[in-house]
């Protein structure tokens, strides 16, 4: 990592990740926990490695300690990639400084504040520590949290260390994953067969990334488009990104995403040629409609600005959820407005595919940001396969990772360009949570899973979130392997573990927290005897009491007089009149009729799902945004209490069914097979097991509305004062903090 720091050739006494080494450390450090005093603070050693900031304490923790453990991180650890800002403070001089890489620090710090991308604010005091040691560890954290090159991200050291021994022994790092990564033609073929897209084929013109560096090596295109034609057209598309097939509806309609056509003279000709090919792929030769996402949705800068405001409101400003000021501030951030905009636009695309039986092209300038969100949400609403755990993971892999979403830039892992940063993936996960919140039994996974997935973006080990595209991973890993003389055998590039290999982070028991005990579904599709089992809609209807059904179409798509309405242009669906007094005079449109008919039927959890979009239907994702705020925490309360009871009930039902099968003399062959996406956990998919009849069925003391993300010492305290909101509105990203930061000198 350069010569700025000399690495100490020793490992921590505690277990370390592969390739992790200590950079600097300081003893007699106090981690601040108490709001108004030092009572309850923890004493220990602060350590900076090339992977994380670690705090080792020997203080006695409460009896009911945190229950879930990450295999890569300790209870008080923060990955360096998760550190957004490093602020040092000197009380005596009344000075503070935001540290950047390779900077000098002219004063000895008495306090260190870490602002984290997962909404944590962590404070350390150096009252008893050596001044020079404290300064060195602060500089080390600032330096290593802002790498200058992708190959300096810890993931390269992590996987490189494994390759030295694993390939010699014939072990495939990150291998054994039972889900498609869409990095080979056979996996695209299976998806084509699963969706019944008979008139589409796998195209390999980008093999070796010779056509477009941001596209995967294998893409799916209409059968009627020859490779030679595609090679002729590709130069007219932005970044040579030819149209990409996403999904096929059972009625034959296709969902396609496409970059804009850079040559205006070729616009009409190419549009006609592409649309004609897509039309030929439809059994009824249906029309093709195009949606310009750049015109219809907020841009990445607007989304980033809204996210920064939400972070200010949830973490720094005083929390009083019942007060009008706090609610007004949350509304003015526009975050929920943007969540609604993406859900609404996706629902409009669903109407076209399902209701009008037409194919839809999602067009965006480079087809790498907004289209990832919309294409994923559309498929989630229409295809129950993607609501299973394995199916959802394959959806993200297909529409985000392989399609070339710029995770490296959008996550700003290198801290180089703030203008490129934008929480598109967090926005998508929030949209998914909104649908889960309305249809809890339709999804196999939980909000805990969504939160863990978001947190995993800041663990720089997984290929899923480290790169802008597959080609960048290949190029950088080849260069790194060559520079480090890593034996790669027949491999073209280092095989980073995908985040979907959850055993890298959690035990099977802890992975059970991902499973939804209310899930009603068939689970993921599988291959049996070489045949891909396609999903089919069940004819069974489930009780509409599982969700709050709206009484009219206005509760779904209408732009009423509410504060969360986004001004829209060129909407795919004709806008409904917002003047309620004129509704009776308006003739019902096909769009209105389609959704009115849909909401009048009982919910089919294995069929199409459309979220309700009035402001009263959308909520703040508390577990994600407020989990570190003590005032927002509900001891022995919140959604986890319901999850606890349901898990115990589901576990008891499974045990009773097993006993019943044994009583009837069922053979092992007649026992239902477990879901392939569920981790084995002592023959139970539930984290909370059913106790014996003699055990009390009380809620454990350690449960709270923040479970499982709020161990002792990681919650933000209100003694931390934030930067004025005006600085955020003016574009400043500085998160200055603590009551001691009155002087902004230096």
N, C-alpha and C positions, 0 to 999 in steps of 0.2 A: 504494500500500500504506500510505496514511496519511502523516503528517508526521514519524514517529518518526526516519526516516533520509532524508537527502538523496541521491537517486540520482545517480551520476556519469554524465554523458552521453557515455560512451565504451564501446566494445566491447573484448573481449579480443583479444589478438593472434592467439590460436588461434581456429579456427572456432567460431561460436556458433550456438545454435538460434535460430530466428526469434522475435523479441520479447525476446531475452535481453539484459540490461544488467548492468554491474558495480555492485554495491552498496558493497562495501568490500574492501580488500585489505591485506596486510601481507607485507613481504619478510623475508628471512633467517630463514625458519622451517625447523625440522627435523622431518621426518616419521619417527616412531620405527618401526624395523623390527627391530633387534637385541633379543634377549631380555634379555641381562644387561649389555650395554654399548651405546655409540652406534656401534659398528662396523657399517658397512653401511647406516646411516640415510641418508635422502635430504634434500638441502637445496634450498629453492626458495621460491616465492611462494604464499601461501594466499589464495585469492580467494573471496568470496561474491557470487554473482549472484542474480537473482530466480528462478533455476531450480535451481542446484546449488552445492555446495561443491567448488571446484576447486583442485588442487594442481599447480603447474607447476614441474617440476624440470629442470635442465640437467645433472644428474649422469649419468655414463655407466652405462647399465644392462647387465646380463649379455648376452652375445652371443645366446644363445637366448632372445629376448624373447617376450612374449606374442603369440599369432598372431591372435586374433579381436578385432575392434574394433567398438565400438558407435558408430553414426553420431551419436548424441545425447550420448554421454558419453565422456570421456577415460579413460585407464587408471587415474587416481587421482581420478576424479570421483565424488561421491555426490549424488544428487538430494535436494533439501531435504525432499521428501515421505518419503524413506527414513530421515531422521534421527529417531530416537525420543527421545533425550535429549542435551542439551548440558551437559557438566560442565566447569567451570573450576577450576583448581588454582593455589594460590600456595604454593610450597615453603617460602619463608622464614617465612611466618606460619602454616604448617600448616593452611591453610584450603582449603575446596572449596565449590562452590555449583552446584546444578542450575539452569540458567538457563531462565526462561520468557519469553514475549513481553512486551515493554515493561517489563522489570525493570531495576533499576540494579545495577551491580557495584562494590562498595566497595573492591576490591583489584585490583591489576594482575596478570593471570594469567600464570603461567610455563608452564602446560600446558593443553591443550584435549583433551578426550576426547569423541569422537562415538560414541554407541551407535546402531547402525543396525538397521532392521527386517529386513534380509536376513542378520542374525547377525554382521555385521562389528563390530569395535571398532577405531577408528582414533585414533591419538594424534599430537598435534603439540606441539613444544616451542618456546618463545619466548625462549630464553636470549640470542640475539643480536638479537632483533627489538625495535622501539620499543615501550615499554610501552603507550602510548596507542593506537597502531595495533592492537596485539594485542587490547586491550580492545574496541575498536570492531568488529573483525571477529567476535569472539565474540558480542557483543550482536546484530550483524546476522544471524548464523547462527541464533541463538535466535529472533529476531523473525520472520524470513522462513520458518522451518521450521514455524511455528505460525500459519497464516493464520486470520483471524477470520471469514472469509466464503468460501463456495464460489467466488465470482467472483474472489477473490484467488489462487486456485490458478493455477500458471503456464500451464496449458493454455489459459486464456482469452486471455492475451497472445500465446501461440504461434499459435493459430488466427486470432485477430483480426488479427495482423500479416499473415498470409497472405491474408486476405480483401480487404485493401485493393488488392492487385494481381491476385489470382488470378481473382476473379469478373469483373473488368473484362475480363480476357483470355479469359474463358469456360472457365476451369479449375475443376474440381470438387475441392476439397480432400479428400483421402482417397478419391477416386473410383477406378474401374477395378478394384475388388476382386471377384474371381470366387467369391463365396460368399454365401449368403443372410444378411441381417441381420434378417429377420423384422419389418421395419418397414412392410411393404406387404402387401395381401391376396394378391397373386399368389404370394408366397413361401410363405405358409401353404397356399395351394391346392396347390402343388407337393409340399409335405410330406404333405398329405392323400393325394394320388395315389400318392406314393412308398410309403407304408405301407399303401395299400389301405383307408383308412378311409372307405368309401363313405357311411356313415350319419352323417358329421360335416360341419359346414359352417363357413365363416368368418363371424364375427359382427362388425359394426362399430358396436355401440351405444356403445362407448367412444371413438369417433372424436372427437378434440379433448379427450380425457380428461374428458369431461363426467360419466361414471359413477363412475370410480375413478381417482384420480391415480397409484396405484402399479401399475396394470395397463397392458399395451400397448394401443395403439389398436385392434388387431384380435386377437381371440381365436377359438379353435375350440370349438364347442359341438355337442351332439347335434342332428341335423336336427329331431327331434320337439319341441325346445324353441324356441318362438317368441320373438322379440325382446321382445314385450310381456310375456310371462311372466317373462323374465329381469329386466326393469326392475322388475317387481313383487316379485321375490325378493331383489334385490341389497341392499336396505336391511337384511336380516336377517343378512347375512354380515359378518364383521369387515372393516372398511375397504372394504366394498362389493366384496370380491374374490370374484366368482362362480367356480364350478368351471372349471378350465382343462384342456383336453385336452393331453396330452404326446406320446403315441405309441400306435400300434396294432400289435398282434401279428398275424402272418399268419393266425392262427386266429380273428381277430375280437375278441379281448379288448383292452380299452383301459386305458391307464394315465392316471389323472386326478389332479390335485392341487386341493386346496380349502381355503379358510380355514374356521375354525370358525363355527358359527351362533350369533350373539350373543344371540338371543332364545330362551330355553328353551321358551317356549310354542309356538314354530314349529318346534322341532327335529325332531320326528317327521314332521310334514307335509312339511317341505322335504326331509328325508332320503329319504322315500318318492318324492317327485316327481323328485328328481335321479337316484336309483337306477333308477327306472322308465325315465327317458329314456336312461340309459346302457345298460340292459338291451335296450331297443328297438334300440339301435345295433349290437348283437351278432347275427351271423347265426343263432346257436343260442339266442338270448334267454337267455344264461347269467346266472348270479347276479353280484352286485356285492358285494365285500367292502371294508371300510374299515379302514385302519391309522392309529391315532392316534400320530403320531410324537412328540408331546410326552410321552406316557406311556412309549414304548418306547425312547427314545434319550436320551443326555445332552443337557443344555441348553447354550446358548451360553456361559454363565459357566463351566461345568465345562470346556468345550473350551478356553476362553481360559486358565484356570488351568493346565491340562495343558501348553499351549504355552509358557507362561512358564517352567514348571519345566524343560521340555526345553531351552529356550534357556539357562537357568542351567547345566544339566548339560553341554551341548555346547560352550558358549562360555567360560564363566567358571571352572567347576571344573576341576581338573587332569584331563587326559584319559589314562586307562589303560583301554582297551576290554577288556583281558583280565582286569582285576581285578574281583572279585566286587562290591566297593562301587560301582563305576561302573555295572555292569550292574544292580545292585539299585536304584540311583537312577533309572536310565532306566525300569525297570519301575514304580517307585513314582510316576512322573510321570503314568501312566495314558494317555499319548498313544497308544501302540500298542493299548491296550485299547479306546480310542474308535474308532480306525481299524477294528479288528476288529468292533466293534458295528455300525458303518455298513455294512461289507461283508456282515456276516451278515444284517442286516435286509433289505438289498437282495436278497440271495440268496433269502430267504424270499418276497419279492414276485415274484421271477423264477419260483419254483416255482408260485405261484398263476396267473400269466399263462401260463406254458408248460405246466405239468403239469395244472392243474385247469381251464384254459381259462375262467377267470373274470376279469372286470374288477376293477381295484383302484383305490380312492380313497386317496390320501395326504393325510391331514388334519393341519393344523398351525394354531396360533392365527391367524397372519397369512399363512401359506403363503409365506414369503419367506426362510427360512433352512434348516432341516433338510430340507425338501422339495426344495430345490435339489440337495442332495447325493444323496439317495436316488433321486430321479427320474432324475438323470444317470447314476448307477451302474447302475440297472436297464436303461436303454437301452444302455449300454455293454456290458453282459453279454449282451444279447439281439440287438443289431443290429450286424452287422459294418461297416455304413456309418459308424458313429460311431467306428470304430477307425482310419479313414483320417484324414489330417491335416485335410482340408477338412471332413469329417464331424464330427470332434471339435470343431472351432472353431464349427461351426453348432450343435452341442449346447450348448456354453457360452453362445453368443449367445441361444439359445432359452430355456434353462432357468434362466439366471442373469441376464443383462443385461435381456432383454425382460420376464422374469417379475418384475422388481422387487427383486432382491437388493440390500440396502442396502450397496453397496460403500463409499460415502462414510463411513457410520457404522462399519461393520465393520472397515474399514481405519484408521479414526480419522484421516483426512487433516487434519481441522481441530484435532486434539488437544483436543477439547472435553469429551467424555464417555467416560471409560475403561470405564464399565459397558456401553456399546454396542459396544465393540471385541470382535471374536472372529474367529479365523482359519478360518472355514468353508471358504473357497476353498482355502486351503493343505491343510486336512484332505481335501478332495475330491481334490486333486492327489496327495496321499500315497496315498489309496486306489487311484487310477488307477495309480500307480507299483507298488503291490503286485501288481496284476493283470498289468502288463507284466513284472514280475520273474518271474512264474510262467509267462506265455505270451509270451515275447519275440517270436515270429514272427507274432503275431496283430495287431500294431499297426504302423502306418506311421511313427509318430513315436517319438522317443527320450526318455530321461530328461533330456537336455540341453534339449530343447524344453520339457518340463514346468517345468524350473528357470527358464529364460528367461521363460516365461509368468508364473511367480510373481514374478520380479523386476520385470516390467513393471508390476505393480500400483503400484510406487513411482515410476514415471515419470509425472508428472501432466500428460500430454499426450493420452492416449487416452480416448475417451468410454467405453470398456469398463469402466473401474474408477473413474471420477470421480464417479459419481452414484448416488443411491439408486433411481432409476427413470427411464424415458425422459421422463416429464413434467417432472421436475426439470431435466433437461438442456435441454429446450425452453424452459422458463420462465426459467432463469438466462441462457441464451445470448441470448434476446430482450432481456432487461434490459441485459445487457452491451453488446450491439450498439447499443442505443439510447443508452446513456450515452456510448459511444465514437464515435457517429456512423459506425458501420461500414456500408457499403453492402451490403445482403443480397440485392438483386434480388427474385426470386420466392421465395426461401427463407423457410421459417417459422422456422428456427433455424439457428445456426451448425453447420456439419458438422465435428465433431471427427473426426480419423482414428481408426478402430478399431484395436485392438492387432493385429488380424489382417493389417493392411498392414505386413508385416515389413520391407518395403523402407525404412520410416522409420528402422529401427534397424540393419539388417544388409545387407551385400552379398549377392548371390545365392550366392557361394561360401560365405560364413559360414552362410547359411540351410541349406546342404547338411548341416550338423550335425544338423538336425532329422530327417533321413531315416534310417530303419532299414533297413540292408542285408539283414536277415533276413526282412523283411515278406513274408508270403504272403497275398495278397488281391487283390481286383478293383479296389481304389481307390475314389475317390468316384463317386457317381452323377452323371449329367449330363443335359442336355436336348438331344435331337437331333430336328430338324425339328418342334419343338413338343411332342415326346413325352418324358415323364419316364421314364427307365429305372429300374425298381424293383430293389432288391437281391433276390437269391434265394439260398437256401442251396445251396452246392455239395454234390454227393453224394460228392465225393472226400474220402477220409479221409487225414489226415496222420499221420505216425509219432508215437506217444505219447512217443517219446524226447525230443521237443522240450520236454517239461515233465515234472516228477516226478509221476506219477500216484499218488494215494492208494490204499491197499489196501482201504479200507472207508469207509463213510459217516461214521464217527467222525472222519475226517480233514477233513471238510468243515464240518458244521454242529453237531456235538455239543458241548455244554458239559461238558467234562471237568473234572478236578481240576487246572486250570491257573490261573496267576496273572493271565491276561489275560481272564478271564470277566467279562462285565458282567451284573449282576443285571437281569433283564428282567421286565416285567409285561405281561400281556395280549398275549403274542406271537401273531402271526398263525398260526404253525405250532405244534402241540402240542409242548411241550418234551420232548426226549429225556431219559431217566433218566440222571443222571450216575453212578449206581452201576454200575460195570462188571460186578460179580458177578451183576447181575440181567438183563443184556442177553439172555442165551439164553432167559430165561423170557418176554420181551416179544414179543408178536406184532408182526411188521414192519408199520409204518404205511405209508400211501400216500406220505407224504413221504420216508420212508427208502427205500422201493422206487424212487421216482423218481430220487433222487440215486445210489443204488447202481447202477441201470441206466446212468445217465449216466457214472459214473466207470469202468464196466466196458468202455466203448467207447473206441476210439482218439479222440484229440482232433481235432475238426473246427474248424480255426481260423477258418472262415467261418460257424460255427454258434454255439451258446450256450457261454458261458464262465462257469464257477463257480470262484471262488478258493478255495484251501485255507486253512483258518483256525485250525489249531493254532498255538500260539506258535512252534513250530519253522519254520512256513511264512511267518511275518511277520518282516520285517527292518526295521532302521532305514535310512531313506533317506539314505545317507551323503553322496551328492553334494550334497544340499540342506542337511542339518544340519551337516555336518562339513567343508565345503569350505574354510573359512577357518582351520582348525586345523592348524598345521604338523605336530604329532605324529600326526595322522590321515592325513596325505598320504602316498601311496605313489609315489615317483618312478619313472617309466617302468613303472607298474603300475596295477592296478585295472581296472574294466570297460572303460575307454577303450582299453586295449591290445587287447582282443578286438574292439572296435568298429573300431580301426585296421586290423587284419588282415582283418576281414570286408568293410570298405569297399573295401580294395584288391582283394580277390577279386571282389566284385560289379562293380567298375569294369572289371576285366580281362575278366569274362564279357560285360559289355555291349560292350566293344571287339571281342571275338572274334565275338560275334553280328553286329555291324555289318560286320566284315570278311567274314563268311560270306555275309551278304546281298549284299554287293558282288560277291563271287566268283560267286554264283549269278545275278548280273544282276538283283537285285531292284530294282524301280522305287520311287521315293519314296512312291507311293501304298500300296505293300505293306509299308512300314516301320511297325512298331507305334508307335502314338501314345504320347507320354510322359504320365505322370500329371499332370493339371492342377494338383494341389496341390504339385507339386515345383518348386522354383525352378530356372530355367535356370542351369547352371554349367559352361560350356565343354563342353556335350554330355554332362555327367556329373552324376548326382545325388549323388555321393559327395564328401565333403570331402577324404578321403585318396585320392589317385589311385593307380592301378597304375603302378609305375615300370618302366623298361626292364630287360631281363635283366642288364644290366651294373651296375645300381645295387644297392647292398646293401639288404636288406629289414629293416633294423634299426628299432627304435622310436625316434622322435625324442626328443631330450633334453628338450624342453619339455613332453612329455606326463607327466601325473601323474594320480592318482585324482581330483584336483580339477579337471581340465581340463573346460571352458575358463573357469573362474571364479577363478583364483588368480594374477593377475599379481603381479610384485614389489611389495611394499609394502602389500598388502591382506590379509595373513594375520595373524590374532590371535596374540599372543605370551603365554606363560604368566607373564610378569612382571606381568601384569594380574590383580590380585586382585579378587574380586567381593564383592558384598553378601551377607551371611549368608543362607542359604536360609530362615531363620525369617522374614525380612522379606517374602519372596515368599509364604510360606504365610499370613502375616497380611494379605496383600492389597496390600502396598506394591509399587509399580512402579519404584522408584528403582534405577537401575543404577549404583551408585557403583563407582569403579574406581581402579586404580593403587596402587602401593606407598606413595604419598605421602598417601593419603586416610585418615590415622589420625584426624584431627579432623573431626567432622561438624558443626561450628559453622556458623552462617549458613545 
